[in-house]
Amino acid sequence: MKKNIVKELFIGTVNIPKNKEEVIKWLEELYDMGYRKIDTAHIYNNGINEKLIGQSLIYLDSKNKIFKLQNKLWTTDFDNPRKSFLKQLNLTGRKKMDYYMLHRPSMNFLKDVEAWKVLIELKNEGLIKHIGVSNFDKDMIQYFVEYTGIKPEFNQIELSITNFREDRLFFNKKEKIKIQAWSIMGSETSELLKNETVKKIAKKYDVSPSTIIISYPYSLGVTPIVTSIKKERNEMNRFVIQLEKKDLENLKKENKFMNKYEETFPW
């Protein structure tokens, strides 16, 4: 079975090395493997991760090792999105952000709409290349379009074998909104790796169970976000296979709608 290198793969930064030197080494390894996109957020580790990534990218830029950067606006910054964005832009040493999104809905949807309007303005000003959302559902996106005329270019959602919402997949594809998947290893990774259906399909393709798990969103036309600081794991994670339709259908039967995190936060 031929393995494909996922060109659109994002490397997540929820858990990263603890200092700049280690982060630079980690990112250089990733670059040499073929990774070119980084996903981060201000909320990760109270902004420490974002700062370390920014400092490291400035150094790597000088070595002509260029990554595209994806960042997010947390709900507590929806009151002044422009100020928060410019702070993040400065922190990462960029002249523009490649991908930028609203991290999740707040408890005040009118505030979300206003924040979305600011992202549209920033894109029109050339400060953001692509704008999107994360964890937003159909009705929310439809309101965005109704109020602004502009829909997100991408939607980053939780998606795995054990937490799969086909309605989300259908809607975003129908609207030509690209889908990114976070928490692709599921909320109970160790159990999923031992899942009999996953192991059976892995044996069929002569790959590891983790390759099947990562290949699941890829085979559905979704961009996976992988997260690891281990070199050997990152080598493995960039290779996926196109699963046959019958295997996808069998994996869908393992869905338990098990979220890793609650979908609604009161802050």
Salt bridges, closest charged atoms under 4 A:
GLU8 OE1 - LYS37 NZ 2.28
GLU28 OE2 - LYS65 NZ 3.98
ASP32 OD1 - LYS65 NZ 3.62
ASP39 OD2 - LYS72 NZ 2.71
GLU50 OE1 - HIS42 ND1 2.63
ASP61 OD2 - ARG94 NH1 2.66
ASP79 OD1 - LYS111 NZ 2.97
GLU114 OE2 - LYS117 NZ 3.23
GLU121 OE1 - ARG82 NH2 3.41
GLU125 OE2 - ARG82 NH2 2.79
ASP137 OD1 - ARG168 NE 2.80
GLU153 OE2 - LYS123 NZ 2.84
GLU153 OE1 - HIS130 ND1 2.70
GLU166 OE2 - LYS252 NZ 3.00
ASP167 OD2 - ARG165 NH2 2.75
GLU175 OE1 - LYS151 NZ 3.72
GLU175 OE2 - LYS174 NZ 3.49
GLU191 OE2 - LYS194 NZ 3.68
GLU196 OE2 - LYS199 NZ 3.33
GLU235 OE1 - ARG238 NE 3.29
GLU244 OE1 - LYS204 NZ 3.04
ASP247 OD2 - LYS204 NZ 2.78
GLU249 OE2 - LYS252 NZ 3.50
GLU263 OE1 - ARG168 NH2 2.92
